[in-house]
């Protein structure tokens, strides 16, 4: 039943929480964090209720914990991060923008060289007069 699976769900939720905490570049919304924290609190409450032999209440808390954990995991913001991490976006878009960026940088370098030469020529012409 749900109460028997609660330890597995709790370990999985805690593992997800630790993984997210370790990934410094992974932005997680406050609402997702609140859902995960709430799920872990509900799991702890369910265990406490089982110890007091209040099985119906424990089942409700475990079911709510599972719902919160699944809501957090399948949130649209989290799914986008799972399927399209920043590294993958960079890998996809770099080939598109690199040639354009290269041309812009090269033109800028050539323009700066031309201006320096023009200034040097103007300074040389002014000093000879």
Buried (B, 14 or more C-beta within 10 A) or exposed (E): EBBEEBEEBBEEBBEBBEEBEEEEEBEBEEEBBEBBBBBBBBBEBBBEBBEEEBEEBBBBBBBBBBBBBBBBBEBEEBEEBEEEBEEEEEEEEEEEEEEEEEEEEEEEEEEEEEEEEEEEEEEEEEEEE
